[in-house]
Amino acid sequence: MTDDITPSRAMPLLHAGAAQAASNFEPVMEHVIDLYESLETRYERLRLAYASLMETHMELAEQLHALQDPAHHTSPKLSEGIFMTNAAGTILTVNAAFTLITGYTADDAIGKNPRFMQSGLQDPSFYKDLWLEISNAGSWQGQMFNRRKNGEIYPEWIKISATKDRNGGVLSYTAVIYDLSGVASQEVKNLSKSLPQNVYRIQPAPGIPEASKT
């Protein structure tokens, strides 16, 4: 015959059961809290990444709009050929002066890497130094030889600047070029018509607009 459970005997059993249930539930709650904090952290990271992406999109859109603005192309500085690339070096847009200088239209250039215009007169170390300067200082300017669409090699002054986001990541590169064919020395003109040495570097030629030397 089973003994009846009296209230005095039941209360300790209930307390023990409640304590056991609480001890089993506590790890579950801790796990839920950890999971919530982890999700909250991930959400904040995603929110910041999205904000940075939108900022990058807006900055690139503004740059593209500025270069595509007809007022920009008809300004007094039409001799400034300009092209912009993304961070990977793919040309996104060019202005009218770029086409006048190089002979390449927007359709010819957009989607390509600027390497397609290289003359072959500068060796890899020239470009290595150039990109090292851009990485360290944010820009580089100097003289080099490039090739027009008609095959002519010509001297140009070029300034390349990196545009970065607030975290220091590169958004785009903008290059401003000046055709030095009309102002370069006879030595430069003769060199551009002959077989050159592997690397040829010269001092800035006279006649370059002051804006390009800043």
C-alpha positions, 0 to 999 in steps of 0.5 A: 500500500502506497503511503499518502504524500502529506503537504509537509513531505510534498513541499521539499519535493516541490522545492527540489524540483523547482531548483533542479528545473532552474538549474537546467534552465539557466544554461539555456538562458545563457545560451539564448543571451549569447546568441542574441548578443552575437546576432546583435553584433553581426547586425551592427557589422552588416549595418556599418558595411551597408552604410560604407557601401552606400557612401562608396556608391554615392561618391562614385556616382558624384564623380561619374556625374561630374565627368559626364556633365557637359559643362565640364567638357566645355570648360576652359580646361578642355586640354585636360584629358581626364579618365577615371577607373575603379579600384581594380583599374578598369576605366569607368568614364573619360572626358572629351579632351581625353579623346582629343589627346589620345584618339580613343573614344569612350567606347574604345576606353571604357571597360579596359585597363589604361595599360592598353595605351602604354608605349612600352618605353617605361619598364616595370620598375617605373610603374612599380615606383609610380604605384608605390608613390600612389599607395603611400602619398595618395597621388603621383605625377610626372612625365611618360610616353603613351601611344595614341589610337593611331599608333603615334607615341607622344609625351604627356604629363599625367597626375593620378590621384586615388579617392578613398573612403573613410576607412582608407580603402580605394574607391577609384583613381582619377588621372589628368593628362596633358599632351606635351607634343607641342611644348616638349623639347626637340630631344623628346620629340626625336625620342618619340619617333625613334627606338627608345632605351628601355626606360626614359625619364625626363624633367618636367617640360616648360609650358605645362599649366600650373594647375598640373604641378600642384 
